[in-house]
């Protein structure tokens, strides 16, 4: 009886872990393109859903779970903070958006 219970619990745990979706967060530059997509993504507005979904699908993910503007200090070691075109005199013009995708 105990072995049947143990097998059932193991099968349940394996089923739960297999059902969890693979998730990944992509950080992209929030460049003004004249179409307003950048404002939709950065503000989290509903109009950004299509852009976020397209980015996820282009990277072989099935859906976009979330998208939001991220501060430069949230990105560790990937974005230069001085010397580049994005930052002049300690003021950084370029913004970034995080898009969370799932399979």
C-alpha contacts under 8 A as a table, 3 or more apart, distances in Angstrom:
res1	aa1	res2	aa2	distance
1	X	4	X	5.20
1	X	5	X	6.37
2	X	5	X	5.07
2	X	6	X	6.11
3	X	6	X	4.97
3	X	7	X	6.07
4	X	7	X	5.14
4	X	8	X	6.16
5	X	8	X	5.07
5	X	9	X	6.21
6	X	9	X	5.16
6	X	10	X	6.18
7	X	10	X	5.14
7	X	11	X	6.10
8	X	11	X	5.14
8	X	12	X	6.14
9	X	12	X	5.06
9	X	13	X	6.18
10	X	13	X	5.11
10	X	14	X	6.10
11	X	14	X	5.14
11	X	15	X	6.11
12	X	15	X	5.09
12	X	16	X	6.23
13	X	16	X	5.11
13	X	17	X	6.28
14	X	17	X	5.27
14	X	18	X	6.13
15	X	18	X	5.20
15	X	19	X	6.15
16	X	19	X	5.16
16	X	20	X	6.59
17	X	20	X	5.42
18	X	21	X	7.94
21	X	102	X	6.09
21	X	103	X	5.61
22	X	102	X	5.48
22	X	103	X	5.34
23	X	100	X	6.83
23	X	101	X	5.58
23	X	102	X	4.38
23	X	103	X	6.66
24	X	100	X	5.66
24	X	101	X	5.38
24	X	102	X	6.53
25	X	98	X	6.27
25	X	99	X	5.45
25	X	100	X	4.24
25	X	101	X	6.19
26	X	98	X	5.56
26	X	99	X	5.20
26	X	100	X	6.37
26	X	101	X	7.76
27	X	96	X	6.53
27	X	97	X	5.63
27	X	98	X	4.54
27	X	99	X	6.50
28	X	96	X	5.58
28	X	97	X	5.40
28	X	98	X	6.54
28	X	99	X	7.95
29	X	94	X	7.05
29	X	95	X	6.08
29	X	96	X	4.50
29	X	97	X	6.33
30	X	38	X	5.45
30	X	41	X	7.98
30	X	42	X	7.26
30	X	94	X	6.78
30	X	95	X	5.11
30	X	96	X	4.76
30	X	97	X	5.88
31	X	38	X	6.26
31	X	94	X	6.96
31	X	95	X	7.26
32	X	35	X	7.77
32	X	36	X	7.18
32	X	37	X	7.86
32	X	38	X	5.80
32	X	39	X	7.95
33	X	36	X	6.85
33	X	37	X	7.41
33	X	38	X	7.17
35	X	38	X	7.78
36	X	39	X	5.37
36	X	40	X	6.48
37	X	40	X	5.06
37	X	41	X	6.22
37	X	47	X	7.57
37	X	48	X	6.38
37	X	51	X	7.08
38	X	41	X	5.29
38	X	42	X	6.03
39	X	42	X	5.18
39	X	43	X	5.90
40	X	43	X	5.47
40	X	44	X	5.98
40	X	45	X	5.06
40	X	46	X	7.09
40	X	47	X	5.43
40	X	48	X	4.49
41	X	44	X	5.21
41	X	45	X	6.62
41	X	47	X	7.67
41	X	48	X	4.65
41	X	49	X	7.71
41	X	51	X	7.57
41	X	52	X	7.42
41	X	67	X	6.33
41	X	68	X	6.14
41	X	69	X	7.06
41	X	97	X	6.76
42	X	45	X	7.87
42	X	67	X	7.59
42	X	68	X	5.26
42	X	69	X	4.33
42	X	96	X	7.69
42	X	97	X	5.93
43	X	68	X	6.46
43	X	69	X	6.64
44	X	48	X	6.51
44	X	67	X	6.07
44	X	68	X	5.31
44	X	69	X	7.58
45	X	48	X	5.73
45	X	49	X	7.69
46	X	49	X	5.58
47	X	50	X	6.71
47	X	51	X	7.89
48	X	51	X	5.28
48	X	52	X	6.11
48	X	67	X	7.91
49	X	52	X	5.17
49	X	53	X	5.97
49	X	64	X	7.56
50	X	53	X	5.07
50	X	54	X	6.06
51	X	54	X	5.12
51	X	55	X	6.29
52	X	55	X	5.20
52	X	56	X	6.32
52	X	64	X	5.84
52	X	66	X	7.93
52	X	67	X	6.83
52	X	99	X	6.39
53	X	56	X	5.15
53	X	57	X	6.13
53	X	63	X	5.74
53	X	64	X	4.97
54	X	57	X	5.13
54	X	58	X	6.05
55	X	58	X	5.15
55	X	59	X	6.53
56	X	59	X	5.21
56	X	60	X	6.47
56	X	61	X	5.04
56	X	62	X	6.70
56	X	63	X	6.13
56	X	64	X	5.97
56	X	101	X	5.59
56	X	102	X	7.83
57	X	60	X	4.95
57	X	61	X	5.01
57	X	62	X	5.82
57	X	63	X	6.89
58	X	61	X	7.41
60	X	103	X	7.81
61	X	64	X	7.91
61	X	101	X	6.15
61	X	102	X	5.58
61	X	103	X	4.80
62	X	101	X	7.43
62	X	102	X	6.06
62	X	103	X	5.02
63	X	101	X	5.72
63	X	102	X	5.55
63	X	103	X	6.83
64	X	67	X	7.61
64	X	99	X	6.94
64	X	100	X	5.82
64	X	101	X	4.45
64	X	102	X	6.40
65	X	99	X	7.65
65	X	100	X	5.41
65	X	101	X	5.59
65	X	102	X	6.70
66	X	99	X	5.84
66	X	100	X	5.20
66	X	101	X	7.40
67	X	97	X	6.86
67	X	98	X	5.49
67	X	99	X	4.30
67	X	100	X	6.20
68	X	97	X	5.51
68	X	98	X	5.46
68	X	99	X	6.74
69	X	95	X	7.47
69	X	96	X	5.90
69	X	97	X	4.34
69	X	98	X	6.18
70	X	74	X	6.49
70	X	75	X	7.82
70	X	95	X	7.48
70	X	96	X	5.61
70	X	97	X	5.47
70	X	98	X	6.20
71	X	74	X	5.41
71	X	75	X	7.30
71	X	95	X	7.35
71	X	96	X	7.05
72	X	75	X	5.62
72	X	79	X	7.40
72	X	95	X	7.38
72	X	96	X	7.35
73	X	76	X	6.80
75	X	78	X	6.34
75	X	79	X	6.94
76	X	79	X	7.45
77	X	80	X	7.57
80	X	83	X	7.52
80	X	84	X	6.83
81	X	84	X	7.40
81	X	86	X	7.92
81	X	87	X	6.30
81	X	90	X	7.79
81	X	92	X	7.35
82	X	86	X	7.94
82	X	87	X	5.53
82	X	88	X	7.09
82	X	90	X	6.92
83	X	87	X	6.71
83	X	88	X	7.36
84	X	87	X	5.73
84	X	88	X	7.56
85	X	88	X	6.95
86	X	92	X	5.45
86	X	93	X	5.53
86	X	94	X	5.49
87	X	90	X	6.07
87	X	91	X	5.34
87	X	92	X	4.01
87	X	93	X	6.25
87	X	94	X	7.74
88	X	91	X	5.35
88	X	92	X	6.42
92	X	95	X	7.94
